[in-house]
Amino acid sequence: MLLLSREDILSVFTMRDAIEADKRAFVLHTKGKAIVPLRINLETESKSGQCMFMPAYVGGELNMAGVKLVSCFPANAERGIPVIPATVALIDGTTGLVTAIIEGTTLTQIRTAAISGAATELLSNPDSRIAALFGTGGQGPAQLEALMTVRKLEEIRIFDALPGRAAAFVEKNQPLSDRFGVKLVEAASSKAAVTDADIITTVTTSANPVFSNEDIKPGCHINGVGSYTPDKRELPAELIRRAGRIFVDNREAVLSEAGDFIIPMKEGLFSSDSIDGELGELILGKVEGRRSKDEITIMKTVGFATLDIVAADEIVKKATEAGVGTVIKL
């Protein structure tokens, strides 16, 4: 069994690798090669956190199963530890043996950001120059890198509802932005962050929309990443109704978990028929993507375990080739 740490993963797996792995996972999902039960959410007695279990089997050329154990404990930010810790176990589809245990927090950060990266590459205007990022938690740096990997941006505005966090994030991630030649700016307000932005990524734990529809310009592409429960949403219903094209990573999961859609559906402001397709269908050319420069596009993701299994498999292959990681016997 191969054990892989955060350092091991980062030494062999790039953001571009992650984006391509996610695209492969989307295609396998759309082709019906994956079995993905809805994740199990268990809330703690104190209501201070959730423990989630995400199993999947991916057939085809992969023939691999696995499960991600992932939690969300917001108070961890004050403890200086990840808010969303995770571990991934990879299971061989031929023998049933666990072949690898992978540090899942890093894997989750990269593969989740890569969803935004893939969607931005597929749906945003190619000449996009200004982006906005909402949320500066553990997902923030990877989301930043994903945006810069797929578009030649000039400026990314950072906004966080908690005072001081955006400024600290800008300072900490300056070396990353310098590598891509992108200017990071602390946004003084939500409105300042999104005004004239070409791309917006939201990755917060907010229960309410983090910006106003009126402030979004025509042609903007939005990645809704943060909310993943029926009672929370980051995107205003007015924007969802206004969008020309709406895509999801996994239709069943999004309609079961994403308050961004569930809440306006309950209010009679949105219908599931307005979802134009999954990213896998878009990649395979089964559905049309952006149709005009001024069209607003939205991608909503809640994540699903196929992404973890495909990314984990790719990481294990690269680590094995590079001689990275620790081999143990239980």
QUIRAHU-V581642 format. One line per field, one symbol per residue. phi: phi as a letter, one per 40 degrees, with the letter a starting at -180 (. if undefined). psi: psi as a letter, one per 20 degrees, with the letter a starting at -180 (. if undefined). burial: 1 if it has 16 or more other C-alpha atoms within 10 Angstrom, else 0. A space follows every 50 residues. Layout:
phi=???
psi=???
burial=???
This chain:
phi=.bbbcdcccccbbcccdccccccccccccccgcbbbccccbbccdcgcab bbbbcabbcgccfabiabcbbbbdcccccgbdcbcabbbbbcccbgccca bbccccdcdcccccccccccccbccdcdbbbbbbhbcdcddccccccccb bccbabcbbaccdgcccccdcccddcccccgbccbcccadccccdgccbb bbabbccbdcabdccccdgcbbbcbccabcbbabbcdcccccccbbbbca dcccccbccdbccccccgbabcccccicccccccgcbccdbaccccbbbb bbgacdccccccccccccccccgbhbcbbc
psi=pppprghgghiiorhhggghggggggghghikiqonqqqpppqrhijirq pqpnqqpobciglprrppoqronhihhhikrphmqqppppppighjqoiq ppoigggggghghhgggggghhhqphjphprppppkbhhggghghgghhi qnqhpppppphppihgghggghjghghhhikpppppphrgghgipjphpp ppmrkqiqpirqhhipqqiqppoohgpjqijqqhpqhhhhhhqhppqrho ggggihhohhhgghghikiqqhiiphrqhhhghijhqqcpirhippqppp qiqqihggggggggggghgghikqrpprp.
burial=01111001100110111111111111111100110101100000000011 11111111100101111111111100000001111111111110000011 11111111111111111111111110011111111111111111111111 11111111111000111011000001100001011111011111011111 11111110111010111111111111111101111110111011111111 10111011111111000001000011111111100000110000111111 111111111111111101100001100000
